[in-house]
């Protein structure tokens, strides 16, 4: 899996987030409802993408080129992406190794996903950071608890009594790495991200808030508006060289997403 979403998925997420029906999109874009229905069914075209993107506040060029987008997803040294099964898809577990310190981002879906991964690599006393509480990111916590030095999750996290609660604005020092917790509510109402910096490392662990070429789906316009707000704050406070540790699909760079992600490129164009 390279991109988690295809053009039709991006359009569907934007429509749901804005509360826009196919008929409303047809009126605002000048494209017939039948062609919009075909696009949403996967019969996409670059010409249609250019027409329907503006009313959805998506970047037209980025949406038109999304099928061909291949992010520069080579992770920095010491950073490893591991895909584990999630229904008919996959979800990412990220390993970050710096000196004797190992940080893990999220825990997979199945009970033994994380425990088996750590055992296979001979890793103990790792620090687990949870981005949000959807089942595909927390399923492997309990079985791996014996190999954890610490577990960090947003305040109120109830899955593990030993969890260290954190909130946006909190700073952690783990070995040679400094971690800042930041707000990422939207896709999930309690989502957080982690800005991780250390020797040779400038990372943003964003969970399902941002994907290469897309964002996490939001159930309603209120959540979508909140997602846009928190993502825009992340973009304003991040550096283009930051590497994004995504919840699904390829990792990517912030610089790449500002150009090729239809949501991010469109939002930044609106603010300019």
C-alpha positions in Angstrom: 0.0 0.0 0.0 1.4 3.4 -1.0 -1.6 5.8 -0.8 -4.4 4.9 1.6 -7.0 6.9 -0.3 -7.8 7.1 -4.0 -9.3 10.3 -5.6 -12.9 9.1 -5.1 -12.2 8.5 -1.4 -10.8 12.1 -1.0 -13.9 13.5 -2.7 -16.2 11.5 -0.6 -14.4 12.6 2.6 -14.6 16.2 1.5 -18.3 16.0 0.7 -19.1 14.3 4.0 -17.0 16.8 5.9 -18.6 19.8 4.3 -22.1 18.3 4.4 -22.3 18.6 0.7 -24.7 16.4 -1.3 -24.0 15.3 -4.9 -26.7 17.6 -6.1 -25.2 20.6 -4.3 -21.7 19.7 -5.7 -23.3 19.4 -9.2 -24.7 22.9 -9.0 -21.5 24.5 -7.6 -19.2 22.7 -10.0 -21.2 22.6 -13.2 -20.7 18.8 -13.4 -23.8 16.6 -13.7 -24.8 14.4 -10.8 -24.4 11.3 -13.0 -20.7 12.2 -13.6 -20.2 12.9 -9.9 -21.7 9.5 -9.1 -19.4 7.9 -11.6 -16.4 9.6 -10.0 -17.4 8.4 -6.5 -17.8 4.9 -8.0 -14.1 5.0 -9.0 -14.5 6.1 -12.6 -12.4 9.1 -12.1 -10.7 11.4 -14.6 -8.3 14.3 -14.2 -10.7 16.6 -16.1 -13.5 15.9 -13.6 -11.1 16.2 -10.7 -10.2 19.7 -11.8 -13.9 20.7 -12.0 -15.2 19.4 -8.7 -12.2 20.2 -6.5 -12.8 24.0 -6.0 -16.2 23.8 -4.3 -14.8 21.1 -2.0 -11.8 23.4 -1.1 -9.4 20.8 -2.5 -6.4 21.7 -4.6 -7.5 20.9 -8.2 -4.0 20.0 -9.4 -3.3 17.8 -6.4 -6.6 15.9 -6.8 -6.1 15.5 -10.6 -2.6 14.1 -10.0 -3.4 12.0 -6.9 -3.5 8.7 -8.8 0.1 9.2 -9.9 1.3 10.6 -6.6 4.2 8.6 -5.0 5.4 10.4 -1.9 9.1 10.4 -1.0 8.5 7.9 1.8 12.0 6.8 2.7 12.1 7.0 6.5 15.1 8.5 8.3 17.7 6.1 9.7 16.4 4.5 12.9 12.8 4.8 11.9 10.9 1.7 10.7 7.3 1.3 9.4 5.7 -2.1 10.0 2.4 -2.9 8.4 0.1 -5.3 10.3 -3.4 -6.6 9.1 -6.5 -4.6 9.8 -9.6 -6.2 8.4 -8.9 -6.2 4.6 -6.4 -3.3 5.0 -3.3 -2.7 7.0 -2.4 -0.3 9.8 1.1 1.0 10.7 3.2 0.5 13.8 6.3 2.7 13.8 9.5 1.9 15.6 12.0 4.7 16.4 15.4 3.7 17.7 17.9 6.2 19.0 20.8 4.9 21.0 19.4 2.6 23.7 15.9 4.2 23.5 13.1 2.7 21.5 9.8 4.5 20.9 6.8 2.7 19.3 3.8 4.6 17.8 0.5 2.7 18.2 -0.1 -0.9 18.8 -1.9 -2.5 15.9 -5.3 -4.3 15.9 -4.9 -7.9 16.9 -3.9 -8.9 20.5 -0.4 -10.1 19.6 0.5 -7.6 16.8 2.8 -5.5 19.0 4.0 -8.3 21.3 5.1 -10.5 18.4 6.8 -7.6 16.7 8.8 -6.7 19.7 9.7 -10.3 20.5 10.9 -10.9 16.9 13.2 -8.0 17.2 14.4 -8.7 20.7 13.1 -5.4 22.0 12.2 -4.7 25.6 11.6 -1.6 27.7 10.2 0.3 24.8 8.1 3.5 25.2 4.6 3.2 23.5 2.9 6.4 22.4 -0.8 6.1 21.4 -2.2 8.6 18.9 -5.9 7.8 19.3 -8.1 5.0 20.6 -9.6 3.5 17.5 -9.4 -0.3 17.8 -6.8 -0.7 15.0 -4.3 1.4 17.0 -4.8 0.0 20.5 -5.6 -3.7 20.0 -2.1 -4.9 20.8 -1.4 -3.0 24.0 -2.3 -5.6 26.7 -0.2 -8.5 25.4 2.8 -6.3 25.0 2.6 -4.7 28.4 5.5 -6.8 29.8 7.9 -5.3 27.2 6.9 -1.7 27.8 8.9 0.8 29.8 6.1 3.3 29.6 2.8 3.8 27.9 1.6 7.4 27.0 -1.9 8.3 25.9 -4.3 11.2 26.2 -5.7 11.9 29.7 -8.7 9.7 30.4 -7.3 6.7 28.4 -8.9 3.7 30.2 -7.4 0.7 28.4 -4.3 0.3 30.7 -4.0 1.4 34.3 -0.3 2.0 34.0 -0.7 4.6 31.2 0.9 8.0 31.7 -1.7 10.6 30.7 -0.6 13.4 28.5 -2.3 16.5 27.0 -1.4 18.9 24.2 1.5 21.1 25.2 3.1 18.4 27.4 6.9 17.7 26.8 8.5 14.3 27.3 12.2 13.5 27.5 12.9 9.9 26.4 16.6 9.1 26.1 18.0 11.6 23.6 14.6 12.4 22.2 12.3 15.3 23.0 8.6 14.7 22.4 6.0 17.5 22.3 2.4 16.4 22.4 0.0 18.4 20.2 -3.7 18.6 19.4 -5.1 16.5 16.5 -8.8 16.1 17.2 -11.1 15.6 14.2 -10.9 12.1 12.8 -11.1 11.0 16.5 -12.4 13.3 19.2 -9.4 12.7 21.5 -6.6 12.3 18.9 -3.1 13.7 19.7 0.1 13.9 17.7 3.7 13.7 18.8 6.6 16.0 17.6 9.7 13.9 18.1 13.1 15.4 17.7 16.5 14.0 18.5 19.9 13.3 16.8 19.1 13.1 13.1 15.3 12.9 13.8 12.6 15.4 13.0 9.3 13.5 13.1 5.6 14.1 13.4 3.5 11.1 14.5 0.1 12.1 13.2 -1.9 8.8 13.4 -5.0 9.0 11.2 -5.1 12.8 11.1 -3.0 13.0 7.9 -2.2 10.4 5.3 0.0 10.6 2.3 -2.4 12.3 -0.2 -5.4 12.6 2.2 -6.6 12.9 5.7 -8.6 10.7 8.1 -12.3 10.7 7.5 -14.6 12.7 9.8 -18.1 11.6 10.7 -19.7 15.0 10.5 -19.1 18.7 9.5 -18.3 19.7 13.1 -15.5 17.1 13.4 -14.3 18.0 9.9 -14.0 21.6 10.8 -12.1 20.7 14.0 -9.8 18.4 11.9 -9.0 21.3 9.6 -8.3 23.6 12.5 -5.9 21.2 14.2 -4.2 20.1 11.0 -3.6 23.7 9.9 -2.1 24.4 13.3 0.2 21.4 12.8 1.3 22.8 9.4 2.0 26.2 10.8 4.1 24.9 13.7 5.9 22.2 11.7 8.9 22.4 9.4 8.9 21.2 5.8 11.6 18.7 6.6 9.5 16.9 9.2 8.8 13.3 8.3 5.2 12.2 9.0 4.5 8.9 10.7 1.0 8.1 9.4 -1.5 5.6 10.7 -2.1 4.0 7.3 -0.3 3.9 4.1 3.2 5.3 3.3 5.1 7.7 5.5 5.7 11.1 3.8 7.2 14.5 4.3 5.3 17.7 5.3 6.8 19.4 2.3 5.5 16.8 -0.1 2.0 16.9 1.4 1.8 20.7 1.2 2.1 20.3 -2.6 0.4 16.9 -3.4 -2.2 16.4 -0.7 -5.5 17.8 -2.1 -6.7 18.8 1.4 -3.5 20.4 2.7 -2.6 22.1 -0.5 -6.2 23.4 -0.9 -6.4 24.7 2.7 -3.1 26.4 2.5 -4.1 28.0 -0.8 -7.3 29.3 0.8 -5.3 30.9 3.7 -2.7 32.5 1.4 
